Amino acid sequence: MGPPGSGKGTQGKLLAEKIGAELYSTGNRLREIAEHGSYFGKRTKEVIDAGDLMPEWVSIYLFEDKLIGLEPDDKIVFDGSGRKILEAQKFDEVHEWLRRPYIVVYIHVGEDELHERLLNRQEKEGRADDDAKAVTLRFQKFHEHTLPSIEFFRSKEKLVEVNGEQPIEDVHQAILKILTLP
């Protein structure tokens, strides 16, 4: 977890490759859905392009559906799950019921650095959710919804924190060290 532009996707990919796990990105899954010509796909695209968060029931359905299909020894790295407090609670509840331990890695980055990263990404990738208006809304939603979720995971003693203002490889190594992986 982390604020927009903190490197969640990059670090999730690196971690998944390192431990031989599947990477499941809620954002990527929603962008796939948004590409469909269905009514739900169009509504999803509207929300994403505005920089808003999807309703909790959508995100909960997506990660529950993914978790239910896993075997006990299957490894998975989630990117972007549990962003709202109800989602975080359900994420914890489903893991507990399935007896699947988990750790939440919070990649902390200051907002000035994040704004610069997102504007650079918008220039390079042209993502609609990285334009200035959408970025402002994304930060507002992060403070309103995701920070309480982070505190929920912290209260469950499931959260570890990493400084995301380092080079990509240093962040990756810090994550591996915290998770006690070689």
C-alpha positions in Angstrom: 0.0 0.0 0.0 1.0 3.6 -0.4 -0.1 6.9 -1.8 -0.5 7.4 -5.6 2.9 7.3 -7.3 4.7 5.6 -4.4 5.8 2.7 -6.5 3.3 0.1 -5.3 3.1 -1.5 -8.8 6.8 -1.6 -9.3 7.6 -3.0 -5.9 4.7 -5.4 -6.1 6.1 -6.8 -9.4 9.6 -7.0 -8.0 8.5 -8.8 -4.9 6.2 -11.2 -6.8 9.1 -12.1 -9.1 11.5 -12.6 -6.2 9.2 -15.0 -4.3 7.6 -16.7 -7.2 4.2 -15.3 -6.5 1.3 -14.1 -8.6 0.9 -10.3 -8.7 -2.7 -9.2 -8.4 -3.3 -5.5 -9.0 -6.8 -4.2 -8.3 -6.0 -1.1 -10.4 -4.8 -3.2 -13.4 -7.9 -5.4 -13.1 -10.2 -2.4 -13.0 -8.4 -0.9 -16.0 -9.0 -4.2 -17.9 -12.7 -4.0 -16.9 -12.8 -0.4 -18.1 -11.6 -1.4 -21.6 -14.7 -3.6 -22.0 -17.6 -2.0 -23.9 -20.1 -3.1 -21.2 -22.0 -0.7 -19.1 -20.1 -1.7 -16.0 -16.8 -1.2 -18.0 -17.9 2.3 -19.0 -18.9 3.3 -15.5 -15.6 1.9 -14.2 -13.7 4.0 -16.8 -15.5 7.1 -15.7 -14.4 6.5 -12.1 -10.8 5.7 -12.9 -10.4 8.6 -15.3 -11.7 11.0 -12.6 -9.1 9.7 -10.2 -11.8 8.4 -7.8 -12.0 5.1 -5.9 -14.4 2.4 -6.9 -17.3 1.5 -4.5 -16.1 -0.8 -1.7 -18.3 -3.6 -2.9 -16.4 -3.8 -6.3 -12.9 -3.9 -4.7 -14.1 -6.4 -2.1 -15.6 -8.7 -4.7 -12.4 -8.6 -6.8 -10.0 -9.6 -4.0 -12.5 -12.1 -2.4 -12.9 -13.8 -5.8 -9.2 -14.0 -6.2 -8.5 -15.3 -2.6 -11.2 -17.9 -2.8 -9.6 -19.5 -5.8 -6.2 -19.9 -4.2 -4.8 -23.0 -2.6 -3.1 -22.7 0.9 0.4 -22.8 -0.5 -0.3 -20.4 -3.4 1.7 -17.2 -3.1 0.2 -13.8 -4.1 1.1 -10.2 -3.8 -1.8 -7.7 -3.8 -1.3 -4.2 -5.1 -4.1 -1.8 -4.3 -6.4 -3.9 -2.1 -7.8 -2.6 1.2 -7.8 1.1 0.3 -11.0 1.9 2.2 -11.6 0.8 5.8 -14.4 -1.7 5.0 -12.1 -3.2 2.3 -9.3 -3.5 4.8 -11.5 -5.1 7.4 -12.9 -7.6 4.8 -9.4 -8.3 3.5 -8.3 -9.2 7.1 -11.5 -11.2 7.7 -11.2 -13.3 4.6 -7.5 -14.0 5.2 -8.3 -15.0 8.8 -11.1 -17.3 7.7 -8.9 -18.9 5.0 -6.0 -19.1 7.5 -3.8 -17.2 5.1 -1.2 -15.0 6.9 -0.4 -11.7 5.3 1.7 -8.6 5.7 0.9 -5.1 4.4 3.9 -3.2 3.2 3.3 0.6 3.3 5.6 2.5 1.0 5.8 6.0 2.5 6.7 8.9 0.2 6.3 12.7 0.7 3.6 14.5 -1.3 6.0 16.8 -3.2 7.9 13.8 -4.5 4.7 12.1 -5.4 3.3 15.0 -7.4 6.5 15.1 -9.4 6.4 11.4 -10.1 2.8 11.4 -11.1 3.2 14.3 -13.5 6.2 12.6 -15.1 4.2 9.4 -15.4 1.3 11.3 -17.0 3.7 12.7 -19.6 5.3 9.3 -20.4 2.3 7.0 -20.2 -0.6 9.5 -20.7 -2.7 7.9 -17.9 -5.9 10.0 -17.4 -5.8 9.4 -13.7 -2.4 11.2 -13.5 -3.6 14.6 -14.8 -3.4 17.4 -12.3 -7.2 17.4 -11.4 -7.3 13.6 -11.0 -4.1 13.6 -8.9 -5.6 16.2 -6.5 -8.7 13.9 -6.1 -6.5 10.8 -5.7 -4.6 12.4 -2.8 -7.8 13.6 -1.2 -9.1 10.0 -1.4 -5.8 8.7 0.0 -6.0 10.9 3.0 -9.7 10.3 3.5 -9.8 6.5 3.0 -6.5 4.9 2.7 -4.7 6.4 5.7 -7.4 5.0 8.0 -7.0 1.6 6.3 -3.2 1.8 6.9 -3.9 2.5 10.6 -6.3 -0.5 10.7 -3.6 -2.8 9.4 -1.1 -1.2 11.9 -3.6 -1.9 14.7 -3.8 -5.6 13.6 0.0 -5.7 13.7 0.1 -6.6 10.0 1.8 -3.4 8.7 5.5 -2.8 8.0 6.7 0.6 6.6 9.3 1.3 4.0 10.9 4.6 2.9 9.8 4.9 -0.7 12.0 8.0 -1.4 15.0 5.8 -2.3 16.0 4.4 -5.6 13.8 1.5 -6.8 16.3 -1.2 -6.0 17.0 0.2 -2.5 13.2 0.2 -1.8 13.1 -3.4 -3.0 16.0 -4.5 -0.8 14.4 -2.7 2.2 11.2 -4.7 1.6 13.0 -8.0 1.3 15.0 -7.2 4.5 11.8 -6.3 6.5 10.1 -9.5 5.2 13.3 -11.4 6.1 13.8 -12.7 2.6 17.2 -13.2 1.0 
